[in-house]
Amino acid sequence: MRRLNLRQLILLLSVSAALLILANSFYTSHKTQRTLLIEHTLKANQAYASKIADDADNFILSAQQQLAYAAQDALKAQHDPQQLQAIVERLKRQTDSFNTVLILDAEGIALAITEPGREFLGQKMQREGATQALQERKPLLSKPYISVTGGLVIFISHPIVTQQGDYQGFVGGAIYLHQDSLLYKQLGRHYHADESYIYVVDSDGRLIYHREHERIGETITNNPVIEKVVNKQRGSQLLVNSKGVQMLAGYAPVSSADWGVVTQRPLQATLQSMDEQMLAVAKYSFPFFILIVWLVWLISRWISQPLWQLAQTAEHLEGPDTHQQINHVSAWYFEAAQLKRAMLRGLVGLNKKMGQLNLENITDPLTGLVNRRGMEAMLQELQQAEQPFSIIMADIDHFKKVNDEFGHVAGDQVLQFFAKHMQTLSRPEDLVCRVGGEEFMIILPGLEKKMAHKVAERLRQYIAEQLCPSVGVPITLSLGVACWPCESRSIEQVIKNADQALYRAKQAGRNKVQSSHVPCN
């Protein structure tokens, strides 16, 4: 099964994150705009309902004022039929507020009446509105009732009263809710082309205005908005109407008439523009998203390139030019640099293990230690891997005297004794070398000069406390310490620094450790 590479994983992660962020942004934006749009529409509908309610209030007050003025004229006419007829005709035509205007005496006899209804002139009017006006004898706005023509009517009246307080009848105007009138025009002009509409109900929840004429007179039940508005409340809310449609409704009462005005708009119509806007945003965002994906692909390729090159090289570590290939990898960020360094160190370790197969070429036959050739190879590998290290140069004190007094065989045994203990006191990664005669070198990878000095001191003390079996007396060491690359980039110079430190240890009386005086950069 083929595994995804780092470039593909970065691209997948980045694109997935971008998609999730984009989706979350669209979702959050959609929810926020939806909430704001609904709130704005509810507030606008409430304001609209309040405006229409105020208009209806003003209309009723204006109509009552007109009737009050006509009542004064009727009182002056002293039951003159022609003057009374002129009053009702003028009242009907001057504002178009009423469909029919009439004047009744105290007995309910029609003294003057406009079309339609002239056939009732001289007759006693017994319709609901007229009867109520005669009984209450005060300015009155009736509840809607069914007229003789079968339509819904509201009746506004004002009493005719003499200065002495004698009741003479009233002037009244009928508004046919199924026909055109000034009230109908005032309500109807607020109709919107965006599917908003208005309706008006009386205190019983009966429709007295609706854009659908056939619904006028219908009583609405189980509608929370109507229940609130007939109780003189104003506000807005989301509701489901009688046809199962979600509506955003604003409502306000008409205080002078016990009516309620409701302005509403379908929720779907309200949100349609937002949905179209979100689609437009998505359309214009898509090219930008493609650009982001392309940039992410380039960046992921740039990031993964060093690791991909190192992974390819790792499959052929045994190749002759592997070290050169690893060095050519541009490890520009921390993880890649660490991996590159680790591979170079590992390659050094691999080469070290492979070199063990040819120990004859790099091993001193007397002591079993690495000879000068092996030492030089080790130093070169550490330099190529840029692995810092310290070296300890060690020399046996008065070794010539040992050979002269005890013989060369004893001298060889002394060399073997020192070699054994140097290896015992060294770390597995350290390399102990015999570089010639009685001179030894210990290479300590990754160890700074101060720690190397402590290692050398521990070795000196240990050797000084041991009896050499071949001669029966302690034989001491003088040691010099230096480090690479802090003292110099040249390994030869660092070895020279260690030799000079060793020489100072000899001059100081032998059996001592001296570190190079060259400061670390």
C-alpha positions, -999 to +999 in steps of 0.1 A: +000+000+000+014+033-011+018+058+018+013+096+015+044+116+015+050+147+036+041+171+007+008+154+002+001+154+039+009+191+043-013+199+012-041+177+025-039+192+060-038+228+046-066+224+021-087+206+048-081+234+072-088+260+046-121+243+037-131+240+073-123+277+079-141+287+048-171+265+057-172+279+092-169+314+079-198+309+055-219+292+082-211+319+108-217+347+082-250+330+071-262+326+107-252+362+116-268+378+085-299+356+089-304+368+125-297+404+116-320+403+086-348+388+106-344+413+134-342+442+109-374+430+091-393+425+124-383+460+135-392+475+101-426+457+101-434+469+136-425+505+126-447+501+095-476+488+115-473+517+139-472+541+110-504+526+094-521+525+128-513+562+132-527+569+097-559+550+106-562+570+139-557+602+120-583+591+094-609+583+121-603+616+139-605+635+107-637+618+097-652+625+131-642+662+128-659+664+094-691+649+108-690+672+138-688+702+115-716+688+093-737+683+125-735+720+132-745+728+096-774+704+099-786+721+131-786+755+112-806+740+083-836+735+106-848+704+088-847+720+054-845+689+030-826+707+003-800+721+027-796+688+045-792+670+012-766+696+001-747+690+034-745+652+029-735+655-008-708+680+001-695+658+029-692+628+007-675+645-022-651+668-004-629+640+011-642+608-003-640+595+033-674+578+032-693+556+008-726+568+021-735+599+042-769+604+059-787+626+084-813+610+107-837+627+131-841+617+167-866+590+156-843+575+131-860+588+100-836+595+071-838+632+064-810+632+038-789+604+023-765+600-006-762+573-032-762+544-028-792+544-004-814+572-017-843+547-017-842+548+022-850+586+022-879+593+046-878+558+060-867+547+095-832+533+095-829+502+116-794+490+107-770+482+135-749+513+132-778+537+131-796+520+159-764+522+181-759+559+173-795+567+182-792+548+215-758+562+227-763+598+213-725+605+213-697+605+187-694+568+177-674+544+157-694+511+153-680+477+151-681+462+116-715+448+106-732+433+075-750+459+054-782+454+035-761+448+004-743+419+022-710+437+026-691+446+057-696+482+069-683+504+097-704+534+107-691+567+121-716+592+135-718+625+154-749+637+173-769+668+163-775+687+196-790+721+202-773+747+225-800+737+251-789+701+248-818+688+229-810+657+208-820+663+171-805+632+155-771+626+140-749+629+109-733+596+100-711+581+073-708+545+063-676+530+050-680+498+029-650+477+036-655+456+004-654+488-017-630+515-025-628+543+000-603+568+014-595+544+042-590+515+018-567+536-003-547+547+027-542+511+038-537+498+003-510+522-007-486+506+018-486+473-001-451+462-011-439+444-042-416+423-020-444+400-008-451+421+023-487+429+030-509+444+056-542+434+072-564+451+099-586+433+124-612+446+148-614+437+185-630+403+177-602+393+153-623+399+122-605+411+091-617+446+081-589+451+056-569+425+036-554+426+001-575+396-008-610+412-008-627+378-003-611+374+031-626+407+045-650+397+073-632+365+081-625+359+117-589+347+125-584+324+155-553+308+171-530+336+158-508+349+186-501+382+169-538+390+165-544+380+202-517+405+212-527+434+190-564+432+200-552+435+236-535+468+227-500+454+225-475+464+199-443+445+189-431+419+164-425+381+162-420+352+139-451+331+135-467+305+112-499+318+096-531+298+089-516+285+056-485+271+073-462+298+060-435+313+083-441+351+086-422+380+101-449+401+116-450+435+132-482+448+149-496+479+165-531+489+178-554+516+165-564+531+198-593+552+186-611+523+170-601+491+189-585+478+157-551+462+152-528+466+122-504+437+112-476+441+087-459+409+077-436+394+052-428+357+044-396+345+060-385+328+028-389+361+008-369+379+035-340+354+033-340+350-005-318+380-011-294+368+016-291+334-001-284+350-034-258+372-018-241+342-001-240+324-035-224+355-051-198+356-023-191+319-028-187+325-066-162+353-061-144+334-033-137+303-054-109+317-076-092+330-044-095+296-028-079+280-059-050+305-055-046+296-019-045+259-027-018+266-054+003+286-029-001+259-003+011+234-028+042+254-036+049+260+001+044+224+010+068+214-018+093+238-005+090+226+031+091+189+022+119+191-003+148+187+022+131+158+040+122+141+007+158+143-004+171+129+029+145+101+027+157+093-009+193+093+003+185+071+033+177+042+009+212+042-004+235+048+026+260+023+013+266+043-019+301+059-024+288+094-028+261+093+000+280+117+022+282+142-006+245+139-014+235+145+022+258+175+024+241+190-007+207+189+009+196+224+018+183+218+054+170+254+060+148+247+090+155+231+124+140+196+120+156+191+086+190+203+099+188+180+129+179+151+107+207+159+083+232+161+111+219+128+126+222+111+092+258+123+089+266+111+123+249+078+116+269+076+084+300+081+104+290+053+127+282+031+098+315+038+082+331+031+115+315-003+118+323-010+082+359+000+089+361-026+116+360-053+089+395-041+079+411-038+113+445-050+100+449-017+083+439+006+112+449-014+143+482-014+162+492-051+165+509-046+199+482-028+218+451-035+198+444+002+196+436+022+164+468+032+147+475+066+131+457+057+098+425+048+117+429+080+138+432+102+107+401+085+091+381+090+123+391+127+124+382+132+088+347+116+093+341+138+123+351+169+104+328+160+075+299+154+098+307+187+116+307+168+149+326+187+176+352+167+196+381+170+220+414+152+219+437+141+247+473+136+238+490+113+264+527+103+268+543+078+292+567+096+316+603+083+314+594+054+291+630+053+277+642+045+312+618+016+315+632+001+283+668+006+295+662-009+329+637-036+323+641-044+286+620-040+255+597-069+264+588-052+297+584-019+277+559-036+254+540-049+284+539-014+298+524-002+265+498-029+267+490-021+303+484+016+294+463+007+263+441-016+283+433+010+310+428+038+286+401+017+268+385+007+301+382+043+312+368+055+278+333+057+266+321+033+238+320+062+213+355+074+222+385+063+201+418+054+218+448+055+194+484+047+195+500+073+173+536+062+178+560+048+204+548+057+239+524+084+226+487+079+226+456+100+216+420+097+228+393+112+205+362+122+225+332+131+201+307+157+214+328+165+245+339+201+252+374+210+264+365+214+301+349+179+303+378+164+283+402+179+309+383+162+337+385+129+317+422+133+313+427+141+350+407+110+360+428+089+337+460+104+351+450+098+387+439+062+380+472+053+362+493+070+389+477+048+415+483+015+397+513-007+399+525-017+365+528-056+366+559-058+344+580-033+364+563-034+398+562+004+403+537+031+392+543+047+359+527+081+352+512+099+322+515+135+311+485+147+291+475+176+269+439+186+259+425+205+229+391+207+211+377+211+176+363+233+160+362+259+188+400+264+188+405+261+150+388+247+119+421+230+111+424+196+128+462+197+123+463+229+143+442+214+171+465+184+173+494+208+175+476+226+203+473+194+222+509+185+217+520+219+230+498+214+261+514+180+266+548+196+263+539+221+290+527+192+313+562+176+308+579+209+317+557+213+347+572+181+362+553+154+344+523+134+357+501+164+350+472+175+326+474+207+307+447+222+284+454+242+253+457+280+259+439+287+226+405+302+236+373+288+220+357+311+194 
